[in-house]
Amino acid sequence: MKKINAVLLIITGLLGFSGQVFAHTGVLPADGIGYGFMHPFLGLDHTLVMLGVGLWVATQGLAVAGRIVALFLLTMLAGALLGLHGVQFAYVETAILLSLLVIGGLLVMGRLQLPVATVAALVAISAVMHGLAHGSEIPATASAYSYLLGMVAATGLLHLLGLSLGLLLNRGYASLLPRLYGGATALVGAWLLFA
C-alpha cells in the first residue's frame, strides 16, 4: 500500500507542474535548453501522454519498451524539426488530444498484443504531432537546437518515469492503477476535444 501511495504522490506532483492545460500558447519565455526542458511539463496534454506512453510500454516487455520509447523520441524530434522549418498542420491540437484518447485507451486495455506495425504507427503519429507543436512554437529569440535538446530530454524523462512506475505497478492489485490513469487520460482528452 505504501508503494501505491508513493506512486500517487509522484503522479500528483508531476501534474502540479502542468499549470496550463496546453503548452502551446506561445507565452513561455524560451531562450534555450532549460525552457525546452520545461515545455513538456507545462501542458497537461503533454504530461499525460508522455507518462502514459511510459506506463503502457511497461506492460509490453523491456525490449519492446525500449524500441517504442526510442521511436517516440526520434519521430517527435523529426516533427519538431519540421515545425521549426515552417511545416504546419491545421489540426495539430486536435491530433494531440486524440493521442490522449489513444494512449488512455491502450492503458485501459492493459497488456495488449498488437501488431508491431500498428504500435509503431500509433506511436509515430502521436509523436510527430507533439513534435510539430513544439517545433513550430520555438520563439525566434531561443536557441532552437538547445531548446529541442531540452524538450527531448524532458520527454525521455517522463517516459522513463512512466516506465519505472509501470514496472512497479505491474504486480498484484496495483496493476489497476495504470488502467485508472489511462481512463482519466482518455476522459481528459475527450473533455478537451469536445469542450
C-alpha positions in Angstrom: 0.0 0.0 0.0 2.9 2.3 0.7 4.2 1.9 -2.9 0.8 2.8 -4.3 0.6 6.0 -2.1 4.2 6.9 -3.2 3.2 6.5 -6.8 0.1 8.6 -6.5 2.1 11.3 -4.8 4.7 11.3 -7.6 2.0 11.5 -10.3 0.1 14.2 -8.5 3.3 16.2 -8.0 4.1 15.9 -11.7 0.7 17.0 -12.7 1.2 20.0 -10.4 3.8 21.2 -13.0 1.0 21.4 -15.5 0.0 25.0 -14.8 -1.8 25.2 -18.1 -3.9 22.7 -20.0 -2.0 23.4 -23.2 1.7 24.0 -23.5 1.1 25.5 -27.0 0.1 29.0 -26.0 3.3 30.9 -27.1 3.6 32.5 -23.7 6.5 30.6 -22.4 9.8 32.5 -22.2 12.2 30.4 -24.1 15.9 31.0 -24.6 17.4 27.6 -24.5 17.7 24.2 -23.0 16.1 25.0 -19.7 12.9 26.3 -21.2 12.9 23.5 -23.7 13.1 21.1 -20.8 10.2 22.7 -19.0 7.9 22.8 -22.1 6.6 19.2 -21.8 5.8 19.8 -18.1 3.8 22.9 -18.7 0.9 21.3 -20.6 -1.4 18.8 -19.1 -1.9 17.2 -22.6 1.9 16.6 -23.0 2.5 15.4 -19.4 -0.4 12.9 -19.5 0.7 11.4 -22.9 4.4 11.2 -22.0 3.7 9.5 -18.7 1.1 7.3 -20.3 3.4 6.1 -23.0 5.9 5.1 -20.3 3.2 3.3 -18.3 1.9 1.5 -21.3 5.2 0.3 -22.6 5.9 -1.2 -19.1 3.2 -3.8 -19.9 4.8 -4.7 -23.2 8.2 -6.0 -22.0 11.5 -4.2 -21.8 12.8 -5.0 -25.3 9.6 -3.6 -26.9 9.5 -0.7 -24.4 13.0 0.5 -25.4 12.1 0.4 -29.1 8.8 2.2 -28.6 10.3 5.0 -26.5 13.2 5.4 -29.0 10.7 5.6 -31.9 8.6 8.2 -30.0 11.6 10.4 -29.2 13.0 10.2 -32.8 9.7 10.9 -34.5 8.9 13.7 -32.1 12.3 15.3 -32.9 11.6 14.8 -36.6 8.2 16.5 -36.2 9.8 19.3 -34.1 12.4 19.9 -36.9 9.6 20.1 -39.5 7.7 22.6 -37.3 10.8 24.6 -36.8 11.2 24.9 -40.5 7.7 26.1 -41.1 5.7 22.8 -41.8 2.2 23.2 -40.3 -0.8 21.0 -39.8 -4.0 22.8 -39.1 -5.4 20.2 -36.8 -2.3 19.5 -34.7 -4.0 20.3 -31.4 -6.9 18.0 -32.3 -4.4 15.3 -33.2 -2.7 15.8 -29.8 -6.0 15.5 -28.0 -6.7 12.3 -29.9 -3.4 11.0 -28.7 -4.7 11.3 -25.2 -7.6 9.1 -26.2 -5.4 6.6 -27.9 -2.8 6.3 -25.1 -5.6 6.3 -22.5 -7.4 3.6 -24.3 -4.3 1.4 -24.6 -3.7 1.7 -20.9 -7.3 0.8 -20.1 -7.0 -2.3 -22.2 -3.8 -3.3 -20.3 -1.4 -5.9 -21.7 -2.3 -6.0 -25.4 -0.6 -7.8 -28.2 -0.9 -5.5 -31.1 1.0 -6.0 -34.4 4.3 -4.2 -34.2 3.4 -2.1 -37.3 0.2 -0.9 -35.6 2.0 0.1 -32.4 4.7 1.8 -34.4 2.2 3.8 -36.5 0.2 5.0 -33.4 3.4 6.0 -31.6 4.9 7.7 -34.6 1.8 9.7 -35.5 1.3 10.8 -31.9 5.0 11.8 -31.6 5.1 13.7 -34.9 2.1 15.8 -33.8 3.6 16.6 -30.5 6.8 17.5 -32.2 5.2 19.7 -34.8 3.5 21.7 -32.0 6.8 22.0 -30.1 8.9 22.9 -33.1 6.5 25.5 -34.5 6.4 27.4 -31.3 10.1 27.9 -30.6 10.4 31.7 -30.2 12.8 33.5 -32.5 14.9 34.6 -29.5 15.5 31.0 -28.5 18.5 28.8 -29.4 16.3 26.4 -31.3 18.6 23.3 -31.1 19.2 23.8 -27.4 15.5 24.2 -26.9 14.9 20.9 -28.8 17.6 19.1 -26.8 15.8 20.2 -23.6 12.4 19.1 -24.9 13.6 15.7 -25.9 15.4 15.2 -22.6 12.2 16.1 -20.7 10.1 13.8 -22.8 12.5 11.0 -22.3 12.5 11.6 -18.6 8.7 11.5 -18.5 8.7 8.2 -20.5 11.3 6.8 -18.1 9.3 7.8 -15.1 6.1 6.3 -16.5 8.0 3.1 -17.4 9.5 2.9 -13.9 6.1 3.4 -12.3 4.5 0.9 -14.6 7.1 -1.7 -13.7 6.4 -1.1 -10.0 2.7 -1.3 -10.5 2.6 -4.4 -12.7 2.2 -6.5 -9.6 -0.9 -7.5 -7.7 -3.7 -5.0 -7.1 -1.5 -2.1 -8.0 -1.8 -3.2 -11.7 -5.2 -1.5 -11.7 -3.7 2.0 -11.3 -2.3 2.3 -14.8 -5.7 1.4 -16.1 -7.3 4.1 -14.0 -4.7 6.6 -15.2 -5.5 5.6 -18.8 -9.2 6.1 -18.1 -8.5 9.5 -16.6 -6.2 10.4 -19.6 -8.9 9.4 -22.1 -11.5 11.4 -20.2 -9.3 14.5 -20.1 -8.7 14.1 -23.9 -12.4 13.7 -24.6 -13.3 16.6 -22.4 -10.7 18.9 -24.1 -11.6 17.7 -27.5 -15.4 18.2 -27.2 -15.5 21.1 -24.7 
